[in-house]
Amino acid sequence: PEVPADVYVVRDATQAARVAAMLCHLYRDRYFACDTEVADIDVKAESPVAHGRLICFSVFCGPDTHFGLGTANGTRHPLR
């Protein structure tokens, strides 16, 4: 599926480290909305905490937040 132009997808450890640094420094005074998706767990017997495999981690901290380098997934979009 096509990724929306205003979504930045982290695809490797280098990108993850850069975005984590931005969250810890540039956006440190903001509240973050975080969501995770976990696979390989028995949801009736286990919580996702320390069980299963993390397959997706999403962060939102405002419409003016920008994690890309001028582009989001190759599509230029305005910074807000």
All heavy atoms as a GROMACS GRO file, in nm:
protein
  614
    1PRO      N    1   0.083  -0.120   0.000
    1PRO     CA    2   0.000   0.000   0.000
    1PRO      C    3   0.087   0.126   0.000
    1PRO      O    4   0.195   0.127   0.056
    1PRO     CB    5  -0.082  -0.011   0.127
    1PRO     CG    6  -0.014  -0.111   0.212
    1PRO     CD    7   0.069  -0.197   0.122
    2GLU      N    8   0.036   0.230  -0.062
    2GLU     CA    9   0.109   0.356  -0.069
    2GLU      C   10   0.103   0.427   0.066
    2GLU      O   11  -0.001   0.433   0.131
    2GLU     CB   12   0.048   0.445  -0.176
    2GLU     CG   13   0.130   0.568  -0.203
    2GLU     CD   14   0.080   0.645  -0.323
    2GLU    OE1   15   0.036   0.580  -0.419
    2GLU    OE2   16   0.083   0.768  -0.318
    3VAL      N   17   0.216   0.481   0.107
    3VAL     CA   18   0.225   0.554   0.234
    3VAL      C   19   0.185   0.698   0.210
    3VAL      O   20   0.234   0.761   0.116
    3VAL     CB   21   0.369   0.546   0.289
    3VAL    CG1   22   0.382   0.626   0.418
    3VAL    CG2   23   0.411   0.402   0.312
    4PRO      N   24   0.098   0.755   0.294
    4PRO     CA   25   0.058   0.896   0.276
    4PRO      C   26   0.180   0.989   0.280
    4PRO      O   27   0.279   0.961   0.349
    4PRO     CB   28  -0.034   0.922   0.396
    4PRO     CG   29  -0.083   0.788   0.437
    4PRO     CD   30   0.028   0.692   0.406
    5ALA      N   31   0.173   1.098   0.208
    5ALA     CA   32   0.285   1.191   0.196
    5ALA      C   33   0.325   1.254   0.329
    5ALA      O   34   0.439   1.295   0.346
    5ALA     CB   35   0.253   1.300   0.095
    6ASP      N   36   0.233   1.262   0.425
    6ASP     CA   37   0.267   1.325   0.553
    6ASP      C   38   0.311   1.224   0.659
    6ASP      O   39   0.318   1.255   0.776
    6ASP     CB   40   0.152   1.410   0.603
    6ASP     CG   41   0.025   1.330   0.631
    6ASP    OD1   42   0.016   1.214   0.586
    6ASP    OD2   43  -0.065   1.384   0.698
    7VAL      N   44   0.343   1.101   0.617
    7VAL     CA   45   0.390   0.996   0.708
    7VAL      C   46   0.536   0.966   0.675
    7VAL      O   47   0.571   0.946   0.560
    7VAL     CB   48   0.305   0.868   0.694
    7VAL    CG1   49   0.365   0.754   0.774
    7VAL    CG2   50   0.162   0.895   0.738
    8TYR      N   51   0.621   0.965   0.778
    8TYR     CA   52   0.761   0.929   0.758
    8TYR      C   53   0.781   0.788   0.810
    8TYR      O   54   0.756   0.760   0.927
    8TYR     CB   55   0.852   1.027   0.834
    8TYR     CG   56   0.998   0.997   0.810
    8TYR    CD1   57   1.058   1.031   0.689
    8TYR    CD2   58   1.074   0.934   0.906
    8TYR    CE1   59   1.191   1.003   0.665
    8TYR    CE2   60   1.208   0.905   0.883
    8TYR     CZ   61   1.264   0.940   0.763
    8TYR     OH   62   1.396   0.911   0.738
    9VAL      N   63   0.826   0.698   0.726
    9VAL     CA   64   0.848   0.559   0.763
    9VAL      C   65   0.996   0.538   0.791
    9VAL      O   66   1.081   0.565   0.706
    9VAL     CB   67   0.802   0.463   0.651
    9VAL    CG1   68   0.831   0.319   0.689
    9VAL    CG2   69   0.654   0.483   0.623
   10VAL      N   70   1.028   0.491   0.911
   10VAL     CA   71   1.164   0.457   0.949
   10VAL      C   72   1.190   0.315   0.903
   10VAL      O   73   1.118   0.223   0.941
   10VAL     CB   74   1.183   0.469   1.102
   10VAL    CG1   75   1.318   0.416   1.144
   10VAL    CG2   76   1.165   0.613   1.146
   11ARG      N   77   1.293   0.297   0.822
   11ARG     CA   78   1.318   0.166   0.762
   11ARG      C   79   1.447   0.098   0.807
   11ARG      O   80   1.472  -0.016   0.770
   11ARG     CB   81   1.318   0.178   0.610
   11ARG     CG   82   1.186   0.229   0.556
   11ARG     CD   83   1.172   0.204   0.409
   11ARG     NE   84   1.051   0.263   0.356
   11ARG     CZ   85   0.930   0.206   0.357
   11ARG    NH1   86   0.915   0.089   0.411
   11ARG    NH2   87   0.827   0.268   0.306
   12ASP      N   88   1.528   0.167   0.887
   12ASP     CA   89   1.651   0.103   0.934
   12ASP      C   90   1.695   0.166   1.066
   12ASP      O   91   1.639   0.266   1.111
   12ASP     CB   92   1.762   0.109   0.828
   12ASP     CG   93   1.801   0.251   0.788
   12ASP    OD1   94   1.810   0.338   0.876
   12ASP    OD2   95   1.822   0.274   0.668
   13ALA      N   96   1.798   0.106   1.126
   13ALA     CA   97   1.845   0.150   1.258
   13ALA      C   98   1.901   0.291   1.255
   13ALA      O   99   1.886   0.366   1.352
   13ALA     CB  100   1.949   0.052   1.311
   14THR      N  101   1.964   0.331   1.145
   14THR     CA  102   2.020   0.466   1.134
   14THR      C  103   1.908   0.570   1.138
   14THR      O  104   1.918   0.670   1.209
   14THR     CB  105   2.102   0.480   1.005
   14THR    OG1  106   2.208   0.384   1.008
   14THR    CG2  107   2.160   0.620   0.991
   15GLN      N  108   1.802   0.546   1.062
   15GLN     CA  109   1.688   0.638   1.063
   15GLN      C  110   1.622   0.638   1.201
   15GLN      O  111   1.582   0.743   1.251
   15GLN     CB  112   1.586   0.597   0.957
   15GLN     CG  113   1.632   0.620   0.816
   15GLN     CD  114   1.529   0.570   0.715
   15GLN    OE1  115   1.433   0.502   0.750
   15GLN    NE2  116   1.550   0.605   0.590
   16ALA      N  117   1.611   0.522   1.263
   16ALA     CA  118   1.548   0.514   1.396
   16ALA      C  119   1.628   0.594   1.498
   16ALA      O  120   1.570   0.666   1.580
   16ALA     CB  121   1.537   0.368   1.440
   17ALA      N  122   1.759   0.586   1.492
   17ALA     CA  123   1.843   0.661   1.586
   17ALA      C  124   1.828   0.811   1.564
   17ALA      O  125   1.823   0.889   1.660
   17ALA     CB  126   1.989   0.619   1.570
   18ARG      N  127   1.818   0.854   1.439
   18ARG     CA  128   1.802   0.997   1.408
   18ARG      C  129   1.668   1.048   1.461
   18ARG      O  130   1.661   1.153   1.524
   18ARG     CB  131   1.813   1.021   1.257
   18ARG     CG  132   1.812   1.167   1.218
   18ARG     CD  133   1.823   1.187   1.068
   18ARG     NE  134   1.714   1.125   0.996
   18ARG     CZ  135   1.590   1.173   0.990
   18ARG    NH1  136   1.558   1.283   1.054
   18ARG    NH2  137   1.496   1.111   0.921
   19VAL      N  138   1.560   0.972   1.438
   19VAL     CA  139   1.428   1.014   1.485
   19VAL      C  140   1.423   1.011   1.638
   19VAL      O  141   1.369   1.103   1.701
   19VAL     CB  142   1.317   0.927   1.423
   19VAL    CG1  143   1.183   0.952   1.491
   19VAL    CG2  144   1.307   0.953   1.274
   20ALA      N  145   1.483   0.911   1.701
   20ALA     CA  146   1.486   0.905   1.848
   20ALA      C  147   1.560   1.026   1.904
   20ALA      O  148   1.516   1.085   2.004
   20ALA     CB  149   1.552   0.775   1.894
   21ALA      N  150   1.669   1.066   1.840
   21ALA     CA  151   1.743   1.186   1.885
   21ALA      C  152   1.657   1.310   1.872
   21ALA      O  153   1.659   1.398   1.959
   21ALA     CB  154   1.873   1.200   1.806
   22MET      N  155   1.579   1.320   1.762
   22MET     CA  156   1.490   1.435   1.745
   22MET      C  157   1.386   1.438   1.856
   22MET      O  158   1.355   1.545   1.910
   22MET     CB  159   1.422   1.428   1.608
   22MET     CG  160   1.516   1.450   1.492
   22MET     SD  161   1.436   1.422   1.333
   22MET     CE  162   1.341   1.574   1.318
   23LEU      N  163   1.329   1.322   1.890
   23LEU     CA  164   1.228   1.316   1.996
   23LEU      C  165   1.289   1.356   2.131
   23LEU      O  166   1.223   1.421   2.212
   23LEU     CB  167   1.169   1.176   2.005
   23LEU     CG  168   1.078   1.136   1.889
   23LEU    CD1  169   1.047   0.988   1.895
   23LEU    CD2  170   0.951   1.219   1.888
   24CYS      N  171   1.413   1.317   2.155
   24CYS     CA  172   1.478   1.346   2.283
   24CYS      C  173   1.529   1.489   2.295
   24CYS      O  174   1.549   1.538   2.407
   24CYS     CB  175   1.595   1.250   2.304
   24CYS     SG  176   1.545   1.080   2.334
   25HIS      N  177   1.552   1.556   2.182
   25HIS     CA  178   1.610   1.690   2.186
   25HIS      C  179   1.518   1.796   2.125
   25HIS      O  180   1.469   1.882   2.195
   25HIS     CB  181   1.747   1.690   2.118
   25HIS     CG  182   1.844   1.597   2.183
   25HIS    ND1  183   1.904   1.623   2.304
   25HIS    CD2  184   1.886   1.474   2.147
   25HIS    CE1  185   1.980   1.522   2.339
   25HIS    NE2  186   1.972   1.430   2.245
   26LEU      N  187   1.496   1.789   1.996
   26LEU     CA  188   1.418   1.891   1.925
   26LEU      C  189   1.273   1.897   1.974
   26LEU      O  190   1.217   2.004   1.989
   26LEU     CB  191   1.422   1.861   1.775
   26LEU     CG  192   1.354   1.962   1.683
   26LEU    CD1  193   1.419   2.099   1.696
   26LEU    CD2  194   1.362   1.913   1.539
   27TYR      N  195   1.213   1.781   2.001
   27TYR     CA  196   1.072   1.775   2.042
   27TYR      C  197   1.056   1.732   2.188
   27TYR      O  198   0.952   1.683   2.228
   27TYR     CB  199   0.996   1.680   1.950
   27TYR     CG  200   0.999   1.721   1.805
   27TYR    CD1  201   1.051   1.637   1.707
   27TYR    CD2  202   0.951   1.845   1.765
   27TYR    CE1  203   1.055   1.676   1.573
   27TYR    CE2  204   0.955   1.885   1.632
   27TYR     CZ  205   1.006   1.798   1.537
   27TYR     OH  206   1.009   1.838   1.405
   28ARG      N  207   1.158   1.753   2.270
   28ARG     CA  208   1.157   1.703   2.408
   28ARG      C  209   1.050   1.766   2.497
   28ARG      O  210   1.011   1.708   2.596
   28ARG     CB  211   1.295   1.721   2.471
   28ARG     CG  212   1.330   1.865   2.501
   28ARG     CD  213   1.466   1.876   2.568
   28ARG     NE  214   1.502   2.014   2.588
   28ARG     CZ  215   1.579   2.083   2.505
   28ARG    NH1  216   1.628   2.026   2.399
   28ARG    NH2  217   1.606   2.210   2.528
   29ASP      N  218   1.002   1.883   2.461
   29ASP     CA  219   0.903   1.951   2.544
   29ASP      C  220   0.759   1.917   2.504
   29ASP      O  221   0.666   1.981   2.552
   29ASP     CB  222   0.923   2.102   2.539
   29ASP     CG  223   1.056   2.143   2.600
   29ASP    OD1  224   1.104   2.074   2.692
   29ASP    OD2  225   1.114   2.244   2.554
   30ARG      N  226   0.741   1.820   2.420
   30ARG     CA  227   0.608   1.783   2.370
   30ARG      C  228   0.560   1.653   2.433
   30ARG      O  229   0.639   1.572   2.479
   30ARG     CB  230   0.610   1.766   2.220
   30ARG     CG  231   0.642   1.894   2.147
   30ARG     CD  232   0.631   1.870   2.001
   30ARG     NE  233   0.665   1.991   1.930
   30ARG     CZ  234   0.596   2.035   1.827
   30ARG    NH1  235   0.491   1.969   1.785
   30ARG    NH2  236   0.633   2.144   1.767
   31TYR      N  237   0.430   1.635   2.428
   31TYR     CA  238   0.371   1.507   2.463
   31TYR      C  239   0.363   1.423   2.336
   31TYR      O  240   0.333   1.474   2.230
   31TYR     CB  241   0.230   1.526   2.520
   31TYR     CG  242   0.229   1.594   2.653
   31TYR    CD1  243   0.201   1.730   2.664
   31TYR    CD2  244   0.260   1.523   2.768
   31TYR    CE1  245   0.202   1.793   2.787
   31TYR    CE2  246   0.260   1.585   2.892
   31TYR     CZ  247   0.231   1.721   2.900
   31TYR     OH  248   0.232   1.782   3.021
   32PHE      N  249   0.393   1.295   2.349
   32PHE     CA  250   0.390   1.204   2.234
   32PHE      C  251   0.273   1.108   2.248
   32PHE      O  252   0.246   1.057   2.356
   32PHE     CB  253   0.516   1.119   2.225
   32PHE     CG  254   0.646   1.194   2.224
   32PHE    CD1  255   0.761   1.133   2.268
   32PHE    CD2  256   0.654   1.324   2.178
   32PHE    CE1  257   0.882   1.199   2.266
   32PHE    CE2  258   0.774   1.392   2.176
   32PHE     CZ  259   0.889   1.329   2.221
   33ALA      N  260   0.206   1.081   2.139
   33ALA     CA  261   0.108   0.973   2.132
   33ALA      C  262   0.180   0.855   2.067
   33ALA      O  263   0.234   0.868   1.957
   33ALA     CB  264  -0.012   1.014   2.048
   34CYS      N  265   0.188   0.744   2.137
   34CYS     CA  266   0.261   0.628   2.087
   34CYS      C  267   0.166   0.509   2.078
   34CYS      O  268   0.079   0.492   2.161
   34CYS     CB  269   0.376   0.591   2.180
   34CYS     SG  270   0.496   0.722   2.201
   35ASP      N  271   0.190   0.426   1.977
   35ASP     CA  272   0.112   0.303   1.960
   35ASP      C  273   0.206   0.194   1.911
   35ASP      O  274   0.298   0.221   1.834
   35ASP     CB  275  -0.001   0.326   1.859
   35ASP     CG  276  -0.091   0.205   1.845
   35ASP    OD1  277  -0.118   0.138   1.947
   35ASP    OD2  278  -0.133   0.176   1.732
   36THR      N  279   0.184   0.074   1.957
   36THR     CA  280   0.265  -0.039   1.912
   36THR      C  281   0.175  -0.150   1.862
   36THR      O  282   0.059  -0.162   1.903
   36THR     CB  283   0.352  -0.096   2.026
   36THR    OG1  284   0.267  -0.138   2.133
   36THR    CG2  285   0.451   0.007   2.077
   37GLU      N  286   0.229  -0.229   1.774
   37GLU     CA  287   0.163  -0.351   1.728
   37GLU      C  288   0.261  -0.465   1.753
   37GLU      O  289   0.379  -0.456   1.720
   37GLU     CB  290   0.129  -0.343   1.579
   37GLU     CG  291   0.033  -0.231   1.543
   37GLU     CD  292  -0.104  -0.246   1.609
   37GLU    OE1  293  -0.148  -0.360   1.632
   37GLU    OE2  294  -0.167  -0.142   1.637
   38VAL      N  295   0.210  -0.573   1.814
   38VAL     CA  296   0.293  -0.686   1.851
   38VAL      C  297   0.234  -0.812   1.790
   38VAL      O  298   0.113  -0.830   1.784
   38VAL     CB  299   0.300  -0.699   2.005
   38VAL    CG1  300   0.387  -0.817   2.046
   38VAL    CG2  301   0.352  -0.572   2.067
   39ALA      N  302   0.322  -0.902   1.744
   39ALA     CA  303   0.280  -1.030   1.686
   39ALA      C  304   0.338  -1.144   1.770
   39ALA      O  305   0.425  -1.123   1.855
   39ALA     CB  306   0.329  -1.042   1.543
   40ASP      N  307   0.290  -1.262   1.745
   40ASP     CA  308   0.341  -1.383   1.810
   40ASP      C  309   0.317  -1.385   1.961
   40ASP      O  310   0.405  -1.422   2.039
   40ASP     CB  311   0.490  -1.404   1.780
   40ASP     CG  312   0.520  -1.414   1.632
   40ASP    OD1  313   0.432  -1.463   1.558
   40ASP    OD2  314   0.629  -1.371   1.590
   41ILE      N  315   0.196  -1.342   2.002
   41ILE     CA  316   0.158  -1.354   2.143
   41ILE      C  317   0.019  -1.416   2.152
   41ILE      O  318  -0.060  -1.408   2.058
   41ILE     CB  319   0.158  -1.218   2.218
   41ILE    CG1  320   0.053  -1.124   2.160
   41ILE    CG2  321   0.294  -1.154   2.219
   41ILE    CD1  322   0.030  -0.999   2.244
   42ASP      N  323  -0.008  -1.476   2.266
   42ASP     CA  324  -0.142  -1.526   2.295
   42ASP      C  325  -0.211  -1.419   2.377
   42ASP      O  326  -0.190  -1.408   2.498
   42ASP     CB  327  -0.132  -1.658   2.372
   42ASP     CG  328  -0.268  -1.714   2.410
   42ASP    OD1  329  -0.372  -1.649   2.380
   42ASP    OD2  330  -0.271  -1.823   2.469
   43VAL      N  331  -0.294  -1.336   2.312
   43VAL     CA  332  -0.354  -1.220   2.380
   43VAL      C  333  -0.448  -1.259   2.494
   43VAL      O  334  -0.476  -1.177   2.580
   43VAL     CB  335  -0.428  -1.128   2.281
   43VAL    CG1  336  -0.330  -1.066   2.184
   43VAL    CG2  337  -0.538  -1.202   2.208
   44LYS      N  338  -0.493  -1.383   2.497
   44LYS     CA  339  -0.580  -1.428   2.606
   44LYS      C  340  -0.499  -1.467   2.730
   44LYS      O  341  -0.553  -1.473   2.839
   44LYS     CB  342  -0.666  -1.544   2.561
   44LYS     CG  343  -0.767  -1.503   2.456
   44LYS     CD  344  -0.856  -1.618   2.419
   44LYS     CE  345  -0.959  -1.571   2.315
   44LYS     NZ  346  -1.048  -1.677   2.275
   45ALA      N  347  -0.369  -1.491   2.712
   45ALA     CA  348  -0.287  -1.536   2.824
   45ALA      C  349  -0.170  -1.443   2.857
   45ALA      O  350  -0.114  -1.452   2.965
   45ALA     CB  351  -0.232  -1.676   2.794
   46GLU      N  352  -0.133  -1.355   2.764
   46GLU     CA  353  -0.016  -1.270   2.783
   46GLU      C  354  -0.046  -1.126   2.748
   46GLU      O  355  -0.130  -1.098   2.663
   46GLU     CB  356   0.099  -1.315   2.691
   46GLU     CG  357   0.144  -1.457   2.708
   46GLU     CD  358   0.243  -1.496   2.602
   46GLU    OE1  359   0.220  -1.472   2.482
   46GLU    OE2  360   0.347  -1.552   2.641
   47SER      N  361   0.025  -1.035   2.812
   47SER     CA  362   0.021  -0.895   2.770
   47SER      C  363   0.134  -0.876   2.668
   47SER      O  364   0.228  -0.956   2.665
   47SER     CB  365   0.039  -0.802   2.889
   47SER     OG  366   0.173  -0.770   2.908
   48PRO      N  367   0.129  -0.771   2.588
   48PRO     CA  368   0.238  -0.747   2.493
   48PRO      C  369   0.369  -0.706   2.561
   48PRO      O  370   0.474  -0.711   2.498
   48PRO     CB  371   0.186  -0.633   2.406
   48PRO     CG  372   0.043  -0.617   2.435
   48PRO     CD  373   0.016  -0.683   2.566
   49VAL      N  374   0.363  -0.667   2.688
   49VAL     CA  375   0.484  -0.624   2.759
   49VAL      C  376   0.575  -0.745   2.779
   49VAL      O  377   0.538  -0.842   2.845
   49VAL     CB  378   0.449  -0.559   2.893
   49VAL    CG1  379   0.576  -0.521   2.969
   49VAL    CG2  380   0.361  -0.437   2.872
   50ALA      N  381   0.693  -0.739   2.719
   50ALA     CA  382   0.797  -0.843   2.729
   50ALA      C  383   0.755  -0.975   2.666
   50ALA      O  384   0.813  -1.079   2.694
   50ALA     CB  385   0.839  -0.864   2.874
   51HIS      N  386   0.653  -0.972   2.579
   51HIS     CA  387   0.611  -1.092   2.508
   51HIS      C  388   0.595  -1.059   2.360
   51HIS      O  389   0.564  -0.947   2.324
   51HIS     CB  390   0.476  -1.143   2.560
   51HIS     CG  391   0.480  -1.185   2.702
   51HIS    ND1  392   0.433  -1.104   2.804
   51HIS    CD2  393   0.527  -1.296   2.762
   51HIS    CE1  394   0.450  -1.165   2.920
   51HIS    NE2  395   0.508  -1.282   2.898
   52GLY      N  396   0.612  -1.157   2.275
   52GLY     CA  397   0.588  -1.140   2.134
   52GLY      C  398   0.700  -1.065   2.064
   52GLY      O  399   0.811  -1.051   2.115
   53ARG      N  400   0.666  -1.013   1.946
   53ARG     CA  401   0.762  -0.946   1.860
   53ARG      C  402   0.701  -0.814   1.815
   53ARG      O  403   0.592  -0.810   1.761
   53ARG     CB  404   0.788  -1.038   1.740
   53ARG     CG  405   0.888  -0.990   1.641
   53ARG     CD  406   0.917  -1.099   1.537
   53ARG     NE  407   0.797  -1.155   1.479
   53ARG     CZ  408   0.740  -1.114   1.364
   53ARG    NH1  409   0.795  -1.016   1.297
   53ARG    NH2  410   0.632  -1.172   1.318
   54LEU      N  411   0.772  -0.705   1.839
   54LEU     CA  412   0.727  -0.572   1.798
   54LEU      C  413   0.734  -0.562   1.647
   54LEU      O  414   0.838  -0.585   1.587
   54LEU     CB  415   0.814  -0.464   1.862
   54LEU     CG  416   0.776  -0.320   1.833
   54LEU    CD1  417   0.644  -0.285   1.900
   54LEU    CD2  418   0.886  -0.226   1.880
   55ILE      N  419   0.621  -0.529   1.582
   55ILE     CA  420   0.621  -0.520   1.436
   55ILE      C  421   0.593  -0.377   1.387
   55ILE      O  422   0.618  -0.347   1.271
   55ILE     CB  423   0.521  -0.618   1.373
   55ILE    CG1  424   0.379  -0.593   1.422
   55ILE    CG2  425   0.563  -0.761   1.399
   55ILE    CD1  426   0.273  -0.671   1.350
   56CYS      N  427   0.544  -0.290   1.475
   56CYS     CA  428   0.518  -0.152   1.435
   56CYS      C  429   0.517  -0.064   1.559
   56CYS      O  430   0.466  -0.102   1.663
   56CYS     CB  431   0.383  -0.144   1.364
   56CYS     SG  432   0.339   0.023   1.312
   57PHE      N  433   0.575   0.054   1.545
   57PHE     CA  434   0.579   0.153   1.652
   57PHE      C  435   0.547   0.287   1.589
   57PHE      O  436   0.618   0.330   1.498
   57PHE     CB  437   0.718   0.154   1.717
   57PHE     CG  438   0.731   0.250   1.830
   57PHE    CD1  439   0.695   0.213   1.958
   57PHE    CD2  440   0.781   0.378   1.811
   57PHE    CE1  441   0.708   0.300   2.064
   57PHE    CE2  442   0.795   0.467   1.916
   57PHE     CZ  443   0.758   0.427   2.043
   58SER      N  444   0.441   0.352   1.632
   58SER     CA  445   0.399   0.479   1.575
   58SER      C  446   0.410   0.589   1.680
   58SER      O  447   0.379   0.568   1.796
   58SER     CB  448   0.254   0.472   1.527
   58SER     OG  449   0.240   0.369   1.433
   59VAL      N  450   0.453   0.708   1.636
   59VAL     CA  451   0.466   0.824   1.724
   59VAL      C  452   0.403   0.944   1.655
   59VAL      O  453   0.427   0.969   1.537
   59VAL     CB  454   0.614   0.856   1.754
   59VAL    CG1  455   0.625   0.981   1.840
   59VAL    CG2  456   0.683   0.739   1.821
   60PHE      N  457   0.323   1.019   1.731
   60PHE     CA  458   0.269   1.145   1.683
   60PHE      C  459   0.291   1.249   1.791
   60PHE      O  460   0.262   1.224   1.908
   60PHE     CB  461   0.119   1.133   1.652
   60PHE     CG  462   0.058   1.263   1.605
   60PHE    CD1  463   0.074   1.305   1.474
   60PHE    CD2  464  -0.014   1.342   1.692
   60PHE    CE1  465   0.021   1.426   1.430
   60PHE    CE2  466  -0.069   1.463   1.650
   60PHE     CZ  467  -0.051   1.503   1.518
   61CYS      N  468   0.346   1.365   1.754
   61CYS     CA  469   0.365   1.470   1.855
   61CYS      C  470   0.332   1.608   1.799
   61CYS      O  471   0.389   1.707   1.840
   61CYS     CB  472   0.504   1.464   1.918
   61CYS     SG  473   0.641   1.472   1.807
   62GLY      N  474   0.236   1.613   1.706
   62GLY     CA  475   0.186   1.740   1.657
   62GLY      C  476   0.192   1.751   1.506
   62GLY      O  477   0.280   1.693   1.442
   63PRO      N  478   0.099   1.827   1.449
   63PRO     CA  479   0.094   1.841   1.304
   63PRO      C  480   0.212   1.919   1.245
   63PRO      O  481   0.239   1.909   1.126
   63PRO     CB  482  -0.038   1.913   1.279
   63PRO     CG  483  -0.065   1.986   1.405
   63PRO     CD  484  -0.008   1.899   1.515
   64ASP      N  485   0.286   1.992   1.328
   64ASP     CA  486   0.401   2.066   1.279
   64ASP      C  487   0.532   1.990   1.298
   64ASP      O  488   0.639   2.040   1.267
   64ASP     CB  489   0.409   2.202   1.348
   64ASP     CG  490   0.420   2.190   1.500
   64ASP    OD1  491   0.373   2.088   1.556
   64ASP    OD2  492   0.476   2.281   1.562
   65THR      N  493   0.524   1.868   1.347
   65THR     CA  494   0.641   1.784   1.365
   65THR      C  495   0.681   1.724   1.232
   65THR      O  496   0.597   1.679   1.155
   65THR     CB  497   0.609   1.671   1.465
   65THR    OG1  498   0.564   1.729   1.586
   65THR    CG2  499   0.732   1.588   1.493
   66HIS      N  500   0.812   1.722   1.204
   66HIS     CA  501   0.860   1.671   1.076
   66HIS      C  502   0.985   1.589   1.100
   66HIS      O  503   1.085   1.640   1.147
   66HIS     CB  504   0.890   1.790   0.983
   66HIS     CG  505   0.933   1.750   0.847
   66HIS    ND1  506   0.852   1.684   0.760
   66HIS    CD2  507   1.051   1.768   0.784
   66HIS    CE1  508   0.917   1.664   0.647
   66HIS    NE2  509   1.038   1.713   0.660
   67PHE      N  510   0.979   1.460   1.069
   67PHE     CA  511   1.093   1.371   1.089
   67PHE      C  512   1.174   1.349   0.962
   67PHE      O  513   1.285   1.298   0.967
   67PHE     CB  514   1.047   1.235   1.141
   67PHE     CG  515   0.981   1.242   1.275
   67PHE    CD1  516   0.849   1.210   1.290
   67PHE    CD2  517   1.052   1.283   1.386
   67PHE    CE1  518   0.787   1.216   1.413
   67PHE    CE2  519   0.992   1.291   1.510
   67PHE     CZ  520   0.859   1.256   1.524
   68GLY      N  521   1.118   1.384   0.847
   68GLY     CA  522   1.187   1.362   0.720
   68GLY      C  523   1.297   1.462   0.696
   68GLY      O  524   1.320   1.555   0.774
   69LEU      N  525   1.365   1.443   0.585
   69LEU     CA  526   1.474   1.533   0.546
   69LEU      C  527   1.429   1.618   0.429
   69LEU      O  528   1.494   1.627   0.327
   69LEU     CB  529   1.597   1.451   0.507
   69LEU     CG  530   1.654   1.362   0.618
   69LEU    CD1  531   1.762   1.270   0.564
   69LEU    CD2  532   1.707   1.447   0.731
   70GLY      N  533   1.311   1.681   0.441
   70GLY     CA  534   1.256   1.761   0.334
   70GLY      C  535   1.159   1.683   0.248
   70GLY      O  536   1.083   1.740   0.173
   71THR      N  537   1.164   1.552   0.259
   71THR     CA  538   1.070   1.469   0.186
   71THR      C  539   1.017   1.361   0.278
   71THR      O  540   1.082   1.323   0.374
   71THR     CB  541   1.136   1.399   0.064
   71THR    OG1  542   1.238   1.313   0.111
   71THR    CG2  543   1.191   1.499  -0.035
   72ALA      N  544   0.901   1.314   0.250
   72ALA     CA  545   0.845   1.200   0.323
   72ALA      C  546   0.828   1.088   0.222
   72ALA      O  547   0.749   1.098   0.129
   72ALA     CB  548   0.710   1.235   0.383
   73ASN      N  549   0.909   0.985   0.236
   73ASN     CA  550   0.902   0.870   0.146
   73ASN      C  551   0.914   0.911   0.000
   73ASN      O  552   0.846   0.858  -0.087
   73ASN     CB  553   0.772   0.792   0.172
   73ASN     CG  554   0.762   0.753   0.314
   73ASN    OD1  555   0.859   0.707   0.373
   73ASN    ND2  556   0.649   0.775   0.376
   74GLY      N  557   0.999   1.009  -0.027
   74GLY     CA  558   1.027   1.050  -0.164
   74GLY      C  559   0.932   1.155  -0.221
   74GLY      O  560   0.952   1.203  -0.330
   75THR      N  561   0.828   1.194  -0.148
   75THR     CA  562   0.732   1.292  -0.196
   75THR      C  563   0.748   1.420  -0.116
   75THR      O  564   0.735   1.420   0.005
   75THR     CB  565   0.589   1.240  -0.180
   75THR    OG1  566   0.578   1.116  -0.246
   75THR    CG2  567   0.489   1.338  -0.236
   76ARG      N  568   0.778   1.530  -0.183
   76ARG     CA  569   0.795   1.657  -0.113
   76ARG      C  570   0.661   1.703  -0.060
   76ARG      O  571   0.560   1.696  -0.128
   76ARG     CB  572   0.854   1.762  -0.205
   76ARG     CG  573   0.883   1.892  -0.132
   76ARG     CD  574   0.980   1.980  -0.206
   76ARG     NE  575   1.112   1.923  -0.220
   76ARG     CZ  576   1.204   1.919  -0.123
   76ARG    NH1  577   1.177   1.968  -0.007
   76ARG    NH2  578   1.322   1.868  -0.144
   77HIS      N  579   0.659   1.749   0.063
   77HIS     CA  580   0.537   1.805   0.120
   77HIS      C  581   0.576   1.922   0.208
   77HIS      O  582   0.688   1.929   0.258
   77HIS     CB  583   0.458   1.699   0.199
   77HIS     CG  584   0.526   1.652   0.322
   77HIS    ND1  585   0.631   1.562   0.323
   77HIS    CD2  586   0.503   1.683   0.451
   77HIS    CE1  587   0.670   1.542   0.448
   77HIS    NE2  588   0.595   1.612   0.527
   78PRO      N  589   0.486   2.017   0.228
   78PRO     CA  590   0.520   2.137   0.307
   78PRO      C  591   0.535   2.104   0.454
   78PRO      O  592   0.466   2.019   0.507
   78PRO     CB  593   0.399   2.228   0.285
   78PRO     CG  594   0.287   2.137   0.249
   78PRO     CD  595   0.350   2.020   0.177
   79LEU      N  596   0.630   2.171   0.517
   79LEU     CA  597   0.643   2.161   0.664
   79LEU      C  598   0.531   2.244   0.724
   79LEU      O  599   0.500   2.351   0.677
   79LEU     CB  600   0.778   2.215   0.708
   79LEU     CG  601   0.901   2.143   0.656
   79LEU    CD1  602   1.026   2.215   0.704
   79LEU    CD2  603   0.902   2.001   0.702
   80ARG      N  604   0.471   2.193   0.829
   80ARG     CA  605   0.362   2.266   0.894
   80ARG      C  606   0.406   2.316   1.028
   80ARG      O  607   0.484   2.265   1.094
   80ARG     CB  608   0.241   2.176   0.912
   80ARG     CG  609   0.181   2.140   0.780
   80ARG     CD  610   0.066   2.048   0.802
   80ARG     NE  611   0.118   1.917   0.772
   80ARG     CZ  612   0.050   1.818   0.720
   80ARG    NH1  613  -0.072   1.830   0.699
   80ARG    NH2  614   0.099   1.704   0.692
   0.00000   0.00000   0.00000
